[in-house]
Amino acid sequence: NIPVEMMDEFIKTGTIHILAISGLNVGLVAFIILAFFKLLHIPRRWRYFLTILFLIVYCIMTGGRPSVVRATIMAVVLLFGLAIDRDSDILNSLAVSALALLIFNPFYLFDPGFQLSFLTVIAIVILTPKLEGFIKMDIPEGMVESWHFKTKRFIVKSISVSLSAWLGIIPLIAYYSNTFSPVTVLINLILIPLVTLATAIGFTLLISGIVSITLTKIFGAACWLSLVGLTKVVSSFSNMPFSSWRVSTPSILFVLCYYIFLLICINYRQLRLSMGKVAIIGLFMINLFTWERGLESGHSSLKITFLDVGHGDAIFIEFPHSGNMLIDGGEGGDDDRGRWVISPFLWDRGITRIDTVLLTHPHSDHVGGLATVMRNFKVRYVLDNRMPFNSTIYQGYNDMITKKRLNQRTVREGEEITGYKDVELYLLHPPPEFMTETSSYENDNSIVVKVIYKGKSILLCGDIEKAGIRNLLRYDEGLLNSTVLKVPHHGSYEEEETDLFFSRVSPQVAVIPEAERNKFNLPSTNTVIRLKESGAKVYQTGINGAVMVEIKDDNYSITCYRKTD
C-alpha cells in the first residue's frame, strides 16, 4: 500500500532495497536479539543458539525470499561457528547460502533479487578493504586511538561499504530498472542508521505492548517519527538535480565488461598495470559501447510496436532517421500501463523524449497511462480531438498537459502530420464536426491515422464502431487499402460494415490489441474468421504479446514478444 509517488522516489535514489525485507533486516534483527539476550545474562553459547532459532522463525514469517534466506543461512553459519569457537569465513558462508538456495530452486539463479543480494555482499567483502586501503588509517606505534581517529575510521568504513555495494550492482540496477543513481552512496549513509533506529524501536514497541499501553503509544510515536524522517530524506534526495538518470538496458556483454574492468581496477598492482594503462582500457571500453549504441540508433526503417497493455491500446512508432510517436496509453489507475508497460519499454530502448503523443479518444483504456508517460518523459507535442468527456482519468491527462505546459493541438480528418522524413501520416477521421448519430459517441469519433512508408502502409483505427466505419467507407479503395490494419475497437464485429471494411482494406497483417481473457469477449470470433478469410495474418497482443511491425527496404517483418506454438 505504499503510494506510487513514494515508490518512485525510492527507485530514483537507488534505495528501493530499504522497503524490502532483506539481509539488512536480518542483520538488524540478529543484532537486537543478541543484545537483548545479553541484557538477560543468558550464557554466550545459548545466546547464539537461541538467536539462530529466532532467525529461522523470522525467515519463515517473512515469506522466505531469496535475500532473506541468504542472509539467514549466512547468519546461522556465522553464529554456529561462534558457538563452537570456530572462525567463520563470510565468502564460505555466502557460498553455502547460494548452494542451498539453488538446490531448492535452480531458477533462483535468474532471479534479480538473488543476483543483487549476493553481488552486494560479494562487492562489500572484496571491495571495501581495497577502498579503505586508499586512505592510510594506521596508528603510529605507541599511540592510543583518539575519539577523533575512531570517528574518522568509522566515516571511512561507512563510505567504503556504501560505495562498494553501489559499485557492485550498478550494471544490474541499470539492467533491471533502467536507473543510474549517483546519490545512492551518500543517502545510504543517512538511511541505514534511520532504518536501524526504526527496526530497534519497532521491536521495543512489540515488547512494550505486553507491559504498558502508555509505553506502546510512546514507542509507536517514536517509530512513526523515524519512518517519516526516512521518507523525507528519500524525497529530498530524489528532488535534487541529477539525483538519477534513466538509461537504456545494458547488454550482457557490457555487464561482463564492467565487472572485468572493476576487477582490473582493484587488482592493477597485482597485474602490474600502471594507472595510465587502466585508464586506456576504460576509455577503449567506453568508446566500444558508445559507437555500438550510435550505430544502432542510425536505423532507416519504420518500426511500429503494438504494446501488450491488456484491454486497451498503446502503439509506439519509431520513424526512420529520427523521431517517434506514441498513440494512446492503455489503462490507468491501479493498473497504470503507462507506469508498468510503456515507460519501461521506452527506457529499455534508451528513449527519454517523445516527439508526439496522440490520443485517439478519451476512454480510460486509451488515455489512462498517458499522464504517467508525460510525467516521465519530455514530450514536444500532444495531438487529440479535444472531445468533451467527464472522467477523473481524462481530467488528469489534461491537468498534466497544463502542468507541463505542453504544446497541444486539436486534429481532424483531412490533416497531415508532417516533420517525419520519408513518412506520410494522414488523418482520416473524425470529421470536423463530431458524429452525433451514433450509439458509441466517443468510440465512433476516434482519431484514425494512415501511415505510409516505402510503398507499405498501416491503418490505425482507434475504437471506431459502426458509424465510424461507415464514414471511412466514403474513401476510395486506394486510400483504405493497407498492408497492416490495427483492427477497430479491439476486434468487435459490426456485421456488414465490418465485412465491407475488411474487403476494402484487404490487409496482409491484422493486429488486435486485446487481453487474452476479458469480460467483453473480444475479439469477436466472426471478426477473426473474416480477417483470415480475407487473407490476413492475425495477431492478438493478448496471445502474441507486443507485436512489432518493421518496414525496411520495401519489405516488412513481424516480431512477436511472446512466442506461441
C-alpha angles and dihedrals in degrees: 000000000000110000114255092236091055092047090053090052091055090048093049092052094044092242100114088118087072090069094051127077100247146141090300091061093046090052092049092048091050091049093049094046092048091049091049093050090048090055088054089054093238111168116266098248092046089050090058095045093047091048090052089054092049092049092052090051090047091051092052093045092053094053101261098265116183094252092050094045090048093052093043094052091047091049092047092051091047095046093045090052090051091048092056093038095250125135114242124214113218095214091050090050089049091051091050090051093050093046093050092050094046092048088053093045121000091193090070084084088075095043113111091217091054093048096046094044096052096038091052092055093043091050093049093049096046104032103038096070089046093052092045088053091066089068117056108230100165118135115229111250113270095020126115122227110261125209087249091056093045090051091050092049091049091051093048091048093049094049092046093051093047093046092046093053091048094048090048096058106028095110094044092051088050091047096051103031105018090232134131112190116181091179091066093091093054099039093051089060088061101036100049093062090046092051090047090051093047092048093049092048090047092056091046088050091057092050094044090057088070092052109036141355090214091056089047091056092048094050091041090056090047091050091049091050093051091050092048088051090050094052092045091054091050092047092050093050093045090056093052116110112263092007089140144359130209110232135186118257108276118231121249087247090056092050091051092047091050093055092044090052091046090054090048090052095052094042101037092120094053088047089050093235125148121228088250092058091048089052091050091052090050093048091048091054092046091051092046094056095037091056092043090056091044093053091048092054093054095079124151099201135097114238124191117183121194101204122216101243098150114239100007145052133272117159123178120197122197109194124212116264094009144331137068143209135206117208113198127336110231124233125341134195119066091349095046105179090192089064102036103034117011101042095047090047092053094043089050088058092048093250117150100159132053116201097200135014113194122191113198095196138338103259113128095244089063106031099033100094099035097087089057092047091050089050093050099043141042107253123194102189138013119202124189141137094255090230114180106243132155115223136119093234093050090048089052089053092052092044090054091052089052094044094050092040092230124181103253124188134184114227135192139175117299094040127114127214109222137183099076111107117237092358126105120205119187128183111221099174156076107035120238089264115046116252109252103174094082138097090221103051100170095039096046091051094054118136112256118202129196115202120194126187130160094343094310124103142194125205114204109194106182111204101318115155133186099318093042092049090051089054091052091050087069088076121088119259093252092064095044096044107102140172093221128028126197095209114237121255099358093299102309115163119237097182116230093004090058093047093050092044093053090047092053095044094043094188124196090204128031123192121197115192104208141124114260092238116027138158091241093062090230139196097047114236089229091056093053092046093050092049093051091046088054089057098255124144104230124216125183120195090214089060105025098034117222112357120211121196114196122190115197135153094357091306134092135212134195124220122187119199093208117055118224132187 
